Amino acid sequence: MTEPVKGPASYFPSIEKKYGKPISEWQSLIRSSDLTKHMELVTWLKTEHGIGHGHANALVAHTLQEDADKGGAA
């Protein structure tokens, strides 16, 4: 049995359904932004892309953590 997805990734199915883009596309947008701070990126996703706070926070948290785990590669 696989364990249920926890943390920010647990939001991914609803993000894809609600906003119509795959997570990889949102992550590419985040990585291509000149912004680097968590809350700056969350605010940017909310204001420029109309994403709700929880979904924006989940996308940013997961993307930044993934980049940190890879040694900061963007």
N, C-alpha and C positions, 0 to 999 in steps of 0.2 A: 504494500500500500504506500502511496505517496502522501506525504504530509501536506496539509493545506498551505497555500502561499501565505506568508505573513509579511508584515511591514509594508513599505511603500508599494511594492509590486502587487499587493493584494488589490490595489485600486486599478491596475492596468486594464482588465477587461471592461470595466465601466468607462474608463477614459477613452478607450478605442471606440466603444459603442456610442458614447455621447458626442465626441468631437470628430469622429470619422477618419482619424489618421492613426497609423500604427505607432506604437511606442518608439520605435527606432527613428521615426521622423521627428517626433517631439524631442528626442535626445539629440538629434543632429542640430535642431534649432537652438537648443540650450548650449551645446558645445560651440556653435558658430557665433554666439552672442559675445559682444565685448564685455559683458557683465560677468563677474566672477563670484560675487557674494550671494549666499543662499537667498536672503530676503529680496535682494535686488532682482534676482532671476524670477522669484515667485511673483513679485509685483509686475514685472515685465510680461510674464505669461498671462496674468490676469488682465492687464490693461490693453496689451497689444493683440492678444489672441483670444480673449474672452473666456479663459479657463477659470473655473471656480478655485477658491483658495486651497481646499484640501487636495484637489487633483494636481494643482500647480506645485504644491508643497511636496507631494509624493513623487512627481516627475523629477523635480530638482534634487531632492534628497537621494533618490536612487541613482541618478546620473552622476552627481558629485561623488557619491560613495564608490560607484563603479570605477570612475576615473582615479580616485585615490587608491583603490585596490590594484589598479594597473600601473601605479607609480606616477600618476598625474598626467598620463597621456590624454590629449584632447583629440 
